[in-house]
Amino acid sequence: MLHPDIFVRADHDLPRAAIGYACEWEKGTTNEPHSHWRGQLIYAISGSLKVMSTAGTWIVPPERAVWMPSHAKHSVMSVTDAHARFLYLDPKHFKGLPSKVTVIQMTALMRECLLSFLTLPRLYDEAGSASHLVAIMVDELRMVPVMPLHLPQPASPKLKRATDKVLASIATPPKLASLSIDAGLSVRSFERHFQRETGLTWRKWVTQARLMEAISQLSNGARVGDVAFALGYEGPSAFVAMFKKATGHTPGKYFAPPQQRQHQGRDV
């Protein structure tokens, strides 16, 4: 059972290296852009979250988590009804934490350690089990692979206007030629500036945008076929091929519980 302290908004100046927090959000709940000096692990134990910052957007489906470094300004929106769990870490106490915002796969060990940590009071005994639980989570955080769930945003307004148009019509995005004209650039210049600002080619960015929208819709319980057609794919097979290439799993296996993913002999 979670400790009552955990449901009280965190005081970051509490004299502990790690602080836990838990909340339940209804679909559409969004908090204001903010930052804090502690690094933060944002975990959806059920439901899906979207984490937004000026650097881009990150989708957090079930059993994944976002690591947010200290002082990184961000806001969080609940894509579905969600049970969210947070872990705040003192960067002066824990060295080698990721320096960039990343989505990670929550390992079974991380999950159980976090849930056990959240049963303890905020002012936990520093010589007790809490410190051991946090140490294990930090070790896992340093080693787990990064998930491809980030959609970077360009910095310049003319390129940001182009990405906004695509996101507003993701199934039938505007042609690159028309977006380039609107930005006052040749197609070649548009692509060069875009890759420099986002790290992705234009085509890869559009594919990534579709992937993240797909994960958001699938998290809401949409069927694979419906999502495929909603995103402009000719059929489910083409969509599943894209999804598997990007994530390493078919949609069915991707959203299966961790234990089921480990024991499945084939994708579903």
C-alpha positions, 0 to 999 in steps of 0.5 A: 500500500502506498504511504499517504505522504506520497500523494502530497505534492513533493517538497524538493527541499526535503532533506532526502536524496530521493522523493516519491510522488503518486497521483491519478489523472483524468484524460486530458489533465495537463499541468503548467510548464515548470522545472525543478532542480531535481531530476525526475522519472515520470512513469505511467503505471497505467494509462499513457502520458505525453511530456512536452518541452520546447525541445520536443514531445515524448510519449509515455505508454504503459510500462515506459518512463521519461527521464527529465534532467534537472532544470529542464522545463516541461509539462505533462498531459494525460493522454488517457486516464492514468496512474502516474508515479514520479521519482525525484533525484538529487543530481548532486547525490547521484552521478552519471544520470542521463543529461537529456530527456529520454524515454526508457523501458521500465524493467521489472526490477525498476518497477518493483523497487519504485513501488516498494519505495513509494510505500515508505514515508518521505522522511525515510530512514536513510540507513534502511531499505529506501537507500538500497531501493533507490540505488538499484533504480539509479543503476538501472536508469543508467543502463536501460536502453532509450526508446524511440518515442521522441519527436524533436521540434525545430527552433525557427518559427518558419520550420515550426509552422511546417511541423504544426501543419503536419501534426494538424493533418497527419494522415494527409500531410502537406507536400514538402514543396508547398511547405518549403514555399511557405517557409521561403526556402527551396526544398533543398534548403528546407531539408538542410535547415530542418535536419540541422535543427532536429537531427532528423530528415524531413521524411523520418520526422514525419514517420516519427510523428505518425508513430507517436500519434499511433502509440497515443491512439493505441494507448486509448484502445483504438484497433490497429486497423483503424489507426492504420487508416487514420494515419494514411496507411493503405492497410494494417500490414504496412502500418505494422511493418512501420511500427515494428521497424521503429520499436522492434515489436508489433503493436500487440506485443509492444502493448503486452505486459512485460511478463507476457512480452518475455514469454511470447514466442512470436509477435501478436 
